[in-house]
């Protein structure tokens, strides 16, 4: 036989009342012992949080502890070594390089000077204007060959001294300067002597011998403009060796002796 529990079947009224009364009594006791947590009113002034936090905790931190910003180790150097260097470069860097010597941009034209006499060996000759340069170079070649035989070195550029001119040709003297006269004769047509000296005007010709006419025309115009009177001779100093230099690359000083 299966028995059903009593609790699920029937209880008498008195039993129910007694149980209800006991339940209410226990509930009242429990309520009396538990603080009202759900009351929305402001918490009592004597809050439990007040005694748990000491009053000094709200004050400023003790002054004995320096602020991190005041710690010397944390402060970077006021100026890095590189930044402390002067803004300007060193004085040596600011000093400009010495200026290069002035370079003359134009050749002298009509420069006044005084020619000094030089020791020379020379040969006389005559030439037609049509073959002037060939005659001059041939005479200088003969002079140079005579010097080479005695191992004598020239002491300056060769000179051509024009002693007289006309429409067909000229008379000249080819000269080579020496430090001292030769100790032995150089040849029957070669003599020792001195180059011209005295006041003169200096001009410069660049280019071939055939273009010398233009240079001499400019010289004549310069003498007329300055009202200067020249002697009946003039001197050419060959700064480039006429025996080795291309004719159109010649550089020749022209000296015009003045009266």
C-alpha positions in Angstrom: 0.0 0.0 0.0 1.3 3.4 -0.8 0.9 6.1 1.8 0.6 9.8 0.8 2.5 12.3 3.0 0.4 14.2 5.4 1.7 17.5 4.6 0.2 17.3 1.1 -3.3 16.3 2.3 -5.2 18.1 5.1 -4.2 20.3 8.1 -6.7 21.4 10.8 -7.5 25.1 11.4 -5.8 25.3 14.8 -2.7 23.8 13.5 -2.6 26.3 10.7 -3.3 29.2 13.0 -0.5 28.2 15.4 2.0 27.9 12.5 1.0 31.2 11.1 1.4 32.9 14.5 4.8 31.4 15.0 5.9 32.5 11.6 4.8 36.1 12.2 6.6 36.1 15.5 9.8 34.9 14.0 9.5 37.4 11.2 9.0 40.3 13.6 12.1 39.3 15.5 14.1 39.1 12.3 13.0 42.5 11.2 13.8 44.0 14.6 17.4 42.7 14.4 18.1 43.9 10.8 18.8 47.6 10.0 16.5 49.2 7.5 18.8 49.0 4.4 16.1 50.0 1.9 15.2 53.3 3.4 15.9 56.1 0.8 16.5 58.8 3.5 19.9 60.4 4.0 22.3 58.2 5.9 22.8 59.0 9.6 25.4 61.6 10.4 27.2 59.0 12.5 28.2 57.1 9.4 30.5 54.2 9.7 32.8 55.8 7.1 33.7 58.7 9.3 35.6 56.9 12.0 37.3 54.6 9.4 39.2 57.5 7.6 41.5 59.6 9.8 41.1 63.4 9.5 44.7 64.1 8.5 44.3 62.0 5.4 42.5 64.8 3.5 45.3 67.3 4.1 48.1 68.3 1.6 51.0 65.7 1.5 53.8 66.5 3.9 56.2 69.2 2.7 59.1 67.0 3.5 58.6 65.0 0.3 59.9 67.1 -2.6 57.9 67.3 -5.7 59.2 65.2 -8.6 59.8 68.3 -10.7 62.2 69.7 -8.0 64.4 66.6 -8.0 67.8 67.6 -9.6 68.3 64.2 -11.2 65.1 64.5 -13.2 66.0 68.0 -14.6 67.8 67.8 -18.0 70.8 70.1 -18.6 69.7 73.7 -19.3 71.6 73.7 -22.6 73.1 70.7 -24.4 76.8 71.0 -25.1 76.1 71.4 -28.8 73.7 74.2 -28.2 76.1 76.1 -26.0 78.5 76.5 -28.9 78.5 80.0 -30.4 76.1 80.4 -33.2 78.8 81.8 -35.5 81.4 79.5 -37.0 84.9 79.6 -35.7 86.9 82.7 -36.6 89.1 80.7 -38.9 86.1 79.6 -40.9 84.9 83.2 -41.2 88.2 84.5 -42.5 88.0 84.7 -46.3 90.7 83.1 -48.3 93.5 85.5 -49.4 92.4 87.2 -52.6 94.1 85.9 -55.7 96.5 88.4 -57.4 94.7 90.6 -59.8 94.7 89.3 -63.3 95.1 91.8 -66.1 92.2 91.4 -68.4 93.6 93.6 -71.2 97.0 93.8 -72.8 99.0 97.0 -72.3 98.4 99.5 -75.1 100.6 102.5 -75.1 102.2 101.9 -71.7 105.1 104.2 -71.1 108.3 102.6 -69.8 112.1 102.9 -70.1 114.0 100.2 -71.9 117.2 99.0 -70.3 120.1 98.0 -72.6 120.9 94.2 -72.6 123.9 92.3 -73.8 123.0 90.6 -77.1 124.4 88.8 -80.1 122.9 89.9 -83.4 122.8 89.5 -87.1 121.7 92.1 -89.7 119.4 91.4 -92.6 117.0 92.7 -95.2 113.7 91.4 -96.2 110.7 92.0 -98.5 107.3 92.4 -96.8 106.0 89.4 -98.7 108.5 87.0 -97.1 109.2 89.0 -93.9 108.3 86.3 -91.3 110.3 83.6 -93.1 113.4 85.8 -93.3 113.1 86.8 -89.7 112.7 83.2 -88.4 115.6 82.0 -90.7 117.9 84.6 -89.2 116.9 83.7 -85.6 117.5 80.1 -86.4 121.1 80.8 -87.5 121.7 82.8 -84.3 120.3 80.0 -82.1 122.4 77.3 -83.9 125.6 79.3 -83.2 124.7 79.6 -79.5 123.9 75.9 -79.3 127.4 75.0 -80.6 128.9 76.7 -77.6 126.2 75.6 -75.2 125.2 79.3 -74.5 121.7 79.8 -73.1 119.6 82.8 -74.1 118.8 85.3 -71.3 115.5 86.5 -72.7 113.1 86.4 -75.7 114.6 87.2 -79.1 114.3 90.7 -80.5 113.8 92.1 -84.0 114.9 95.7 -84.3 113.6 97.5 -87.5 116.2 100.1 -88.4 114.6 101.3 -91.6 111.5 100.5 -93.8 110.0 101.4 -97.1 107.1 100.2 -99.2 108.9 97.1 -100.5 110.8 95.9 -97.5 112.9 96.7 -94.4 116.3 96.5 -92.8 116.4 94.7 -89.5 118.7 93.4 -86.8 117.9 90.0 -85.1 119.1 89.9 -81.5 119.2 87.3 -78.8 119.9 88.5 -75.2 122.7 86.9 -73.2 123.8 87.0 -69.6 127.3 87.9 -70.7 129.2 88.2 -74.0 130.3 84.9 -75.6 134.0 84.0 -74.9 134.6 82.9 -78.5 133.3 84.3 -81.8 130.0 82.8 -83.0 130.5 83.4 -86.7 131.6 86.0 -89.2 128.1 87.5 -89.6 127.3 87.4 -85.8 128.3 90.3 -83.6 128.1 91.3 -80.0 126.4 94.4 -78.9 123.6 96.1 -76.8 119.9 96.3 -77.3 118.1 99.7 -77.6 117.5 101.7 -74.5 115.5 104.7 -73.5 111.9 105.8 -73.2 109.3 103.9 -75.2 105.7 102.9 -75.5 104.7 99.3 -75.1 102.0 97.6 -77.2 101.0 93.9 -77.5 100.2 91.9 -80.6 98.5 88.5 -80.6 98.0 86.4 -83.7 99.8 85.9 -87.0 102.6 88.1 -88.3 100.5 88.9 -91.3 98.0 90.7 -89.0 100.7 93.0 -87.7 99.5 95.7 -90.1 96.4 96.2 -88.0 98.5 96.5 -84.8 100.8 99.1 -86.4 97.8 101.1 -87.7 96.4 101.2 -84.2 99.8 102.3 -82.9 100.0 105.1 -85.5 96.5 106.3 -84.5 97.5 106.3 -80.8 100.7 108.4 -81.5 98.6 110.9 -83.5 96.0 111.2 -80.8 98.5 111.7 -78.0 100.7 114.0 -80.2 103.8 111.8 -79.5 106.8 111.7 -81.8 108.5 108.4 -82.3 112.0 107.5 -83.6 112.4 106.0 -87.0 112.8 102.5 -85.5 110.7 100.0 -83.5 111.3 96.8 -81.7 109.5 93.5 -81.6 110.0 91.1 -78.7 108.8 87.6 -79.4 107.3 86.2 -76.1 106.4 83.0 -77.9 109.3 81.2 -79.7 108.7 82.0 -83.4 110.7 78.8 -84.3 108.3 76.5 -82.4 105.0 78.4 -82.1 102.2 78.3 -84.7 102.2 81.6 -86.5 98.6 82.4 -85.5 99.5 81.9 -81.8 102.3 84.4 -81.6 102.5 86.9 -78.8 104.7 89.9 -79.5 105.5 93.0 -77.5 106.0 96.0 -79.7 108.2 98.8 -78.3 108.1 102.2 -80.0 111.1 104.4 -78.9 110.2 108.0 -78.4 112.3 111.1 -79.3 
